[in-house]
């Protein structure tokens, strides 16, 4: 087992599997309810999880839990419950994952005390799940708690601390607080570069930091980080792992915002194919890929091709995430924008209103995604001549973008330009000139145009299962 654990920690998965399988055969001789057998089952399942072999991992986790349940509550039971929860979350079974995480935390706290690092693991993973479900305030609180536990018990340079930094940063990004997220990701990257060079966990941080840089318009810094993450994941897991698809998707998005559409499209297609094969056709990650490919088609005015992709993404998200999830709002928003461009204004208005309502409820009134919805709904009103409805929405959108001006200059400029058009149309030329001048000054700094893809940089990195 020690040999297998070391090999897994170093990313040498074939050697780890060989060691665990040998240990499993030996453990079977101790009896079907023996702790050695449960530990070995859990470790082999954790290895399969790392490799994206979820169907092989699940029965091993359940077998281990069944053994631990017979001997009563223990840290080992809490560990295996947390690992099964991580698997459920990875394949999109969020409703099943949440109670498992909660029970894992309760069992571990009773067995080990509230400040044990293993409690922090399950808290950190529940934070990642909350991020995926759009529960950003809850995610932030859990990630903060996990980080404090690890700072007390592990020190400032432990690789597990890097994961907590990562997930707290993800919570901040979900809330639109990019300035707070950046130093956490950069600290996480520094720790992992020193302790885990070439390891898949380093690739997670590279990928997330690259996504943040992309949102800030720092494309030259984002591209090499994304490429490094993809290369590391491919070397560790092979080309058909979901993490590789995540990297391909994010590299495609980077190329898209740079206008490199011909390079972006095959990457989106590869990502979708990998996700569909590894996770199934109705996983939320598949919906992300479909949404982003449709957004690319819209950028190229290929609306007929985009329409069915947006509809399929929306159906997946409503089914797996629920009708009030922020990702559902993203799909509604993007489909509404498509209808706007194709002249279906009544349908566009209805969809943009639904997207705005979800975002305001879940994300709060000052989130950048709310500004996006306000601006888009205002555009729909404007094109229909409903200027009295459009004007206050433009004002609200501008006020929000101004809070994020350093990272969202192109969006601020676009809202100002649309607002200036409305002012001219309603016979207020002096005010229009002032707003146009502001927009022009911003455009001189940032020429990138906003995309219509998912609002958040990426999925929260979950802990690797505990052996």
C-alpha positions in Angstrom: 0.0 0.0 0.0 2.8 2.5 0.8 4.4 1.9 -2.6 1.0 2.4 -4.3 0.3 5.6 -2.3 3.7 7.0 -3.1 3.3 6.2 -6.8 -0.2 7.8 -6.9 1.1 10.9 -5.1 3.8 11.3 -7.8 1.3 10.7 -10.6 2.7 7.3 -11.6 -0.7 5.7 -12.0 0.2 2.4 -13.7 2.7 1.6 -11.0 0.1 2.6 -8.3 -2.6 0.4 -9.8 -0.2 -2.6 -9.9 0.7 -2.1 -6.3 -3.0 -1.6 -5.2 -4.2 -4.7 -7.1 -1.5 -6.8 -5.4 -2.5 -5.4 -2.0 -6.2 -6.1 -2.7 -5.5 -9.8 -3.4 -3.6 -10.0 -0.2 -6.3 -8.1 1.8 -8.9 -10.6 0.7 -7.3 -13.3 2.8 -8.2 -11.4 6.0 -11.9 -11.8 5.5 -14.7 -9.9 3.8 -15.2 -7.5 6.6 -11.6 -6.7 7.4 -10.3 -3.2 7.7 -7.3 -4.0 5.4 -9.7 -4.9 2.6 -11.8 -1.7 3.0 -8.6 0.5 3.0 -7.4 -1.2 -0.1 -10.7 -0.9 -1.9 -10.8 2.8 -1.1 -7.3 3.4 -2.3 -7.8 1.6 -5.6 -11.1 3.5 -6.1 -9.3 6.8 -5.4 -6.8 5.9 -8.1 -9.5 5.2 -10.6 -11.2 8.5 -9.7 -8.0 10.3 -10.5 -8.0 8.8 -13.9 -11.6 9.5 -14.6 -12.6 5.8 -14.4 -15.7 6.6 -12.4 -17.7 3.5 -13.2 -14.8 1.3 -11.9 -14.3 3.4 -8.8 -17.9 3.6 -7.6 -18.5 -0.1 -6.6 -15.2 -0.2 -4.8 -16.1 2.9 -2.7 -19.5 1.4 -1.9 -18.0 -1.9 -0.9 -15.5 -0.1 1.4 -18.3 2.0 3.0 -20.4 -1.2 3.6 -17.4 -2.7 5.5 -16.9 0.5 7.6 -20.6 0.8 8.4 -20.5 -2.6 10.1 -17.9 -1.5 12.6 -19.6 1.8 13.5 -18.5 5.4 12.9 -14.9 6.0 12.3 -12.5 8.3 10.5 -12.2 5.7 7.8 -15.9 5.7 7.2 -16.0 9.5 7.0 -13.1 9.4 4.5 -14.9 6.9 2.2 -18.1 8.8 2.4 -16.3 12.0 1.3 -14.7 10.1 -1.6 -18.0 8.7 -2.8 -19.5 12.2 -2.6 -16.6 13.5 -4.8 -17.4 10.9 -7.4 -21.1 11.7 -7.4 -20.2 15.4 -7.9 -17.8 14.6 -10.7 -20.5 12.8 -12.7 -23.1 15.5 -12.0 -25.1 13.7 -9.3 -25.1 16.8 -7.1 -28.2 16.0 -5.0 -26.6 12.7 -4.0 -23.2 14.2 -3.3 -24.4 16.9 -0.9 -25.7 14.7 1.9 -22.7 12.4 1.6 -20.4 15.3 2.1 -22.4 16.6 5.1 -22.4 13.2 6.7 -18.7 12.8 6.0 -18.0 16.1 7.8 -20.1 15.1 10.8 -18.5 11.7 11.1 -15.0 13.1 10.8 -15.6 15.9 13.3 -16.8 13.4 15.9 -14.0 11.0 15.2 -11.1 13.4 14.9 -12.2 16.8 16.2 -13.2 19.9 14.2 -9.7 21.0 13.4 -8.3 17.9 11.8 -7.1 18.3 8.2 -9.3 15.5 7.0 -12.3 17.5 8.1 -10.9 20.3 5.9 -10.9 18.0 2.9 -14.6 17.3 3.0 -15.4 20.9 3.8 -13.3 22.0 0.8 -15.0 19.5 -1.5 -18.5 20.6 -0.3 -17.4 24.2 -1.1 -16.5 23.0 -4.6 -20.0 21.4 -4.9 -21.7 24.6 -3.7 -19.7 26.5 -6.4 -20.9 24.1 -9.0 -24.5 24.6 -7.8 -24.2 28.4 -7.8 -24.3 28.7 -4.0 -21.4 31.0 -3.8 -21.9 32.5 -0.3 -22.0 29.0 1.2 -19.0 28.0 -0.9 -17.0 30.9 0.3 -17.8 30.2 4.0 -16.8 26.5 3.7 -13.6 27.3 1.7 -12.6 29.9 4.3 -13.2 27.4 7.2 -11.2 24.7 5.3 -8.4 27.2 4.7 -8.2 28.2 8.4 -8.1 24.5 9.5 -5.2 23.8 7.1 -3.3 26.9 8.0 -3.4 25.8 11.7 -2.4 22.2 11.1 -0.3 22.0 7.9 1.7 25.2 7.6 2.0 27.7 4.8 3.7 25.5 2.2 1.6 22.3 2.2 0.2 21.1 -1.1 -3.3 20.6 0.5 -3.3 24.3 1.5 -3.0 25.1 -2.2 -6.3 23.3 -2.9 -8.1 25.3 -0.3 -6.7 28.5 -1.8 -7.9 27.3 -5.1 -11.5 26.7 -4.0 -11.7 30.0 -2.1 -10.6 31.7 -5.2 -13.2 29.9 -7.2 -15.9 31.1 -4.8 -14.7 34.7 -5.2 -14.8 34.3 -9.0 -18.3 33.0 -8.8 -19.2 36.1 -6.9 -17.4 38.3 -9.5 -14.7 39.3 -7.0 -11.8 38.7 -9.3 -9.4 41.0 -7.5 -9.6 38.8 -4.4 -9.3 35.6 -6.3 -6.1 36.4 -8.2 -3.6 36.5 -5.2 -5.0 33.2 -3.9 -4.5 31.5 -7.2 -1.0 32.9 -7.6 -0.1 31.7 -4.1 -1.6 28.3 -4.9 0.5 28.1 -8.1 3.7 29.0 -6.3 3.2 26.3 -3.7 2.4 23.6 -6.3 5.2 24.6 -8.6 7.6 24.1 -5.7 6.2 20.9 -4.3 4.3 19.3 -7.2 6.1 20.0 -10.5 4.5 18.2 -13.4 1.6 17.0 -11.2 -2.1 17.1 -12.2 -2.9 19.3 -9.2 -0.5 21.9 -10.5 -2.4 21.8 -13.8 -5.6 22.6 -12.0 -4.2 25.9 -10.6 -2.6 26.8 -14.0 -5.9 26.3 -15.7 -7.9 28.4 -13.2 -5.4 31.2 -13.1 -5.3 31.2 -16.9 -9.1 31.5 -16.9 -8.9 34.5 -14.6 -6.2 36.1 -16.7 -8.5 35.6 -19.8 -11.3 37.4 -18.0 -8.9 40.3 -17.2 -7.8 40.5 -20.9 -4.3 39.2 -20.1 -4.3 36.8 -23.1 -0.6 36.4 -23.6 -0.2 35.2 -20.0 -3.3 33.0 -20.1 -2.3 31.0 -23.2 0.9 29.3 -22.0 -0.6 28.4 -18.6 -3.6 26.7 -20.3 -1.3 24.8 -22.7 0.9 23.7 -19.8 -2.2 22.4 -17.9 -3.4 20.5 -21.0 0.0 18.9 -21.5 0.3 17.9 -17.9 -3.1 16.3 -17.8 -2.5 14.5 -21.1 0.7 13.0 -19.8 -0.8 12.0 -16.5 -4.2 10.7 -17.6 -4.1 10.3 -21.4 -6.1 12.4 -23.9 -9.6 11.1 -23.0 -9.8 12.4 -19.4 -12.4 15.1 -18.4 -9.6 17.4 -17.1 -8.1 17.4 -20.6 -11.5 18.4 -21.9 -11.6 21.3 -19.4 -8.3 22.6 -20.6 -9.3 22.2 -24.3 -12.5 24.1 -23.6 -10.7 27.0 -21.9 -8.0 27.2 -24.6 -10.8 27.4 -27.2 -12.5 30.2 -25.2 -9.2 32.1 -25.2 -8.8 31.7 -28.9 -12.5 32.8 -29.4 -12.1 36.0 -27.5 -9.0 36.8 -29.5 -11.0 36.2 -32.7 -9.1 33.0 -33.6 -12.3 31.2 -34.5 -10.9 28.6 -36.8 -8.5 27.4 -34.0 -11.2 27.5 -31.4 -13.9 25.4 -33.1 -12.0 22.0 -33.2 -10.9 22.4 -29.6 -14.6 22.9 -28.5 -15.6 19.8 -30.5 -12.8 17.7 -28.9 -13.8 18.9 -25.4 -17.4 17.9 -26.0 -16.5 14.5 -27.4 -14.2 13.7 -24.4 -16.8 14.9 -21.9 -19.6 12.9 -23.6 -17.6 9.7 -23.6 -16.2 10.1 -20.1 -19.2 11.5 -18.3 -22.2 10.8 -20.4 -24.3 13.0 -22.8 -26.3 14.8 -20.0 -23.5 15.9 -17.7 -23.3 19.6 -16.9 -19.7 19.8 -18.4 -21.2 18.7 -21.7 -23.7 21.5 -21.5 -20.8 23.9 -21.0 -19.1 22.7 -24.1 -22.3 22.9 -26.1 -23.0 26.4 -24.9 -19.5 27.6 -25.7 -19.5 26.1 -29.2 -22.9 27.7 -29.8 -21.5 31.1 -28.7 -18.6 30.7 -31.2 -21.2 30.0 -33.9 -23.0 33.2 -32.9 -19.8 35.2 -33.1 -19.5 33.9 -36.7 -23.3 34.7 -37.4 -24.0 30.9 -37.8 -27.2 31.2 -35.9 -28.9 28.2 -37.4 -26.1 25.9 -36.1 -26.1 27.6 -32.7 -29.8 27.3 -31.9 -30.0 23.5 -31.3 -26.8 23.5 -29.3 -28.1 26.2 -27.0 -31.4 24.3 -26.6 -29.6 21.1 -25.7 -27.4 22.9 -23.2 -30.4 24.5 -21.6 -32.2 21.1 -21.3 -29.2 19.4 -19.7 -28.7 22.2 -17.2 -32.4 22.5 -16.2 -32.5 18.7 -15.7 -29.2 18.3 -13.8 -28.8 21.6 -12.0 -32.4 22.8 -11.5 -34.3 25.7 -13.0 -32.8 28.4 -10.7 -29.1 27.7 -11.3 -26.8 30.4 -12.6 -25.8 28.2 -15.5 -29.4 27.9 -16.5 -29.5 31.7 -16.6 -26.4 31.7 -18.8 -28.2 29.4 -21.3 -31.4 31.5 -21.2 -29.4 34.7 -21.7 -27.4 33.3 -24.6 -30.5 31.9 -26.3 -32.2 35.2 -25.8 -29.3 37.0 -27.5 -29.5 34.6 -30.4 -33.2 35.4 -30.8 -32.4 39.1 -30.6 -30.0 38.7 -33.5 -32.5 36.7 -35.6 -35.3 39.2 -35.0 -37.4 37.1 -32.6 -37.7 39.9 -30.1 -40.7 38.7 -28.1 -39.0 35.4 -27.4 -35.7 37.2 -26.7 -37.4 39.5 -24.2 -39.0 36.6 -22.3 -35.7 34.7 -22.1 -33.6 37.7 -21.0 -36.1 38.5 -18.3 -35.9 35.0 -16.9 -32.1 35.1 -17.0 -32.0 38.4 -15.2 -34.4 37.2 -12.5 -32.3 34.1 -11.7 -29.1 36.0 -11.7 -30.4 38.8 -9.4 -31.8 36.2 -7.0 -28.8 33.9 -6.8 -25.9 36.2 -7.5 -27.1 39.5 -6.0 -27.8 42.8 -7.7 -24.2 43.9 -8.2 -22.7 40.8 -9.9 -21.2 41.2 -13.4 -23.5 38.5 -14.8 -26.4 40.7 -13.7 -24.9 43.6 -15.6 -24.7 41.3 -18.6 -28.4 40.5 -18.4 -29.4 44.1 -17.8 -27.5 45.2 -20.8 -28.9 42.4 -23.0 -32.5 43.0 -21.9 -32.0 46.8 -22.5 -30.8 46.0 -26.0 -34.0 43.9 -26.7 -36.1 46.8 -25.4 -34.1 49.3 -27.5 -34.6 47.5 -30.8 -38.3 47.4 -30.1 -38.4 51.1 -29.4 -39.2 50.7 -25.7 -36.7 53.3 -24.7 -38.3 54.1 -21.4 -37.7 50.5 -20.3 -34.2 50.3 -21.8 -32.7 53.4 -20.3 -32.7 52.5 -16.6 -31.3 49.1 -17.4 -28.4 50.6 -19.3 -27.7 52.9 -16.3 -27.8 49.9 -13.9 -25.5 47.9 -16.1 -23.0 50.7 -16.4 -23.0 51.2 -12.6 -22.1 47.6 -12.1 -19.4 47.4 -14.8 -17.8 50.5 -13.3 -17.1 48.5 -10.1 -15.2 45.9 -12.2 -13.7 48.4 -14.7 -10.1 47.0 -14.5 -11.2 43.6 -15.7 -14.4 44.4 -17.7 -13.5 47.4 -19.8 -15.0 46.1 -23.1 -18.3 45.3 -21.4 -18.4 48.8 -19.8 -17.6 50.4 -23.2 -20.3 48.4 -25.0 -23.0 49.4 -22.4 -21.9 53.1 -22.7 -22.1 53.0 -26.5 -25.6 51.5 -26.4 -26.7 54.1 -23.8 -25.3 56.9 -25.9 -27.2 55.7 -29.0 -30.4 55.8 -26.9 -29.6 59.3 -25.7 -29.2 60.5 -29.3 -32.4 58.7 -30.3 -34.3 60.5 -27.5 -32.9 63.9 -28.5 -30.3 64.4 -25.8 -27.1 65.0 -28.0 -25.0 66.7 -25.3 -25.4 63.9 -22.8 -24.8 61.4 -25.7 -21.5 63.1 -26.6 -20.3 62.9 -23.0 -21.1 59.1 -22.8 -19.5 58.5 -26.2 -16.3 60.2 -25.1 -16.1 57.9 -22.1 -16.7 54.8 -24.2 -14.0 55.9 -26.7 -11.4 56.4 -24.0 -12.1 53.0 -22.7 -11.9 51.4 -26.1 -8.5 52.9 -26.6 -7.4 50.8 -23.6 -9.2 47.6 -24.5 -10.3 46.5 -27.9 -11.7 43.1 -27.0 -15.4 42.5 -27.4 -17.3 40.5 -24.8 -18.3 36.9 -25.5 -21.5 35.1 -24.8 -20.1 32.0 -23.1 -20.3 30.8 -19.6 -20.0 33.5 -17.0 -17.4 31.7 -14.7 -13.9 30.7 -15.6 -14.2 27.0 -14.8 -15.2 24.2 -12.4 -14.0 24.3 -8.9 -11.1 21.8 -8.3 -12.1 19.1 -5.9 -9.7 17.3 -3.6 -8.2 14.2 -4.8 -9.8 11.3 -2.9 -8.0 10.2 0.3 -6.3 6.9 0.1 
